[in-house]
């Protein structure tokens, strides 16, 4: 990633790529292409093996997205980043205390899951399913919005100019609109028009809307992205990587609406890989950092090591006890042994870590706060400190000098 403003010259209406990737052509391609390959490959295999085996193929694909590509394991990387670069945690006065208290509170919620599991297993599964689908989707969509904003900033620094006001308006409604559409689809619309069909996520509520409501949901989704791409392409200053990224986001959200079982592969896989890339980039040493305690070569091994306990839990639950892809919500483990109790405690605490990660990221990625923006963009390598210091403190659509930023994580 280049440091500081540069100049990109391209004919109007073209989509320049060179020098405009967020990380590198290979890294950007990884979190766009790998989720698509996993999803398409699994879907093709499932179509060839028959109905019952197809369900297992889907479960294995979901498990891979959660545990290997990082949707379920990346959550500890927030705290690894704190340990390696404390400036991320201390960028705003009072932030360390808020993050600490919030983390402890979320871990306490995780402890509460131990008791709900033994009190009523069905209710436990329903509560955890609703909680993590709602907050997990919000977290994932917020990261889309943040990467979108980083692409806009990348293009601005390269001389392409800020995006049009309508694009910024669409960016602001992206998270609430897509979150509403997806949650309505998952919880309230039956999976098919067959009599008695239930929603993809049925927690006892049944189908509250007719299957035909899916057509309305898809029309709103299509209208949003049609307007977005029309706006960007007519403005003539969008970068190729930015358009590719938003096409991938459109594909992932659209697939979740049309076929949730496969959207539940692509969307989480994309999120986990994005988080891998952004964490690895921010862990790199920057000019002005204290003497490095570890070199660049140790970044990925340390990330993998920190995620290994959650991966081990994923293997135990998803591959040994309950079948591939069932993850942490199943109830198939034996119920009387001390080993089962220990596993349940660790599993519930891991869910608390996920919630703590959501909480912490909501604070450390608030790019609209000047001190946080300065630290985080420096960690991302977008500009040297001198350039950041001279940047507008609180970018808004009215300044016209810098595109507005959004939460990344």
Buried (B, 14 or more C-beta within 10 A) or exposed (E): BBBEEEEBEBEEEEBBBEBBBBBEEEBBBBBBEBBBEBBEEBBEBBEEEEEEEBBBBBBBBBBBBBBBBBBBBBBBBBBBBBEBBEBBBBBBEEBBEBBEEBBEEBBEBBEBBBEBBEEEEEEBBBBBBBBBBBBBBBBBBBBBBBBBBBBBBBBBBBBBBBBBEBBBEBBBEBBEBBBEBBBBBBBBBBBEEEEEBBBBBBBEEEBEBEBEBBEEBBEEBEEBBEBBBEBBEEBBBBBBBBBBBBEBBBBBBBBBBBBBBBBBBBBBBBBBBBBBBBBBBBBBBBEEBEEEEEEEEBBEEBBEEBBEBBBEBBEBBBBEBBBBBBBBBBEEBEEEEEEEEEBBBBBBBBBBBBBBBBBBBBBBBBBBBBBBBBBBBBBBBBBBBEBBEEBEEEBEBEEEEBBBBBBBB
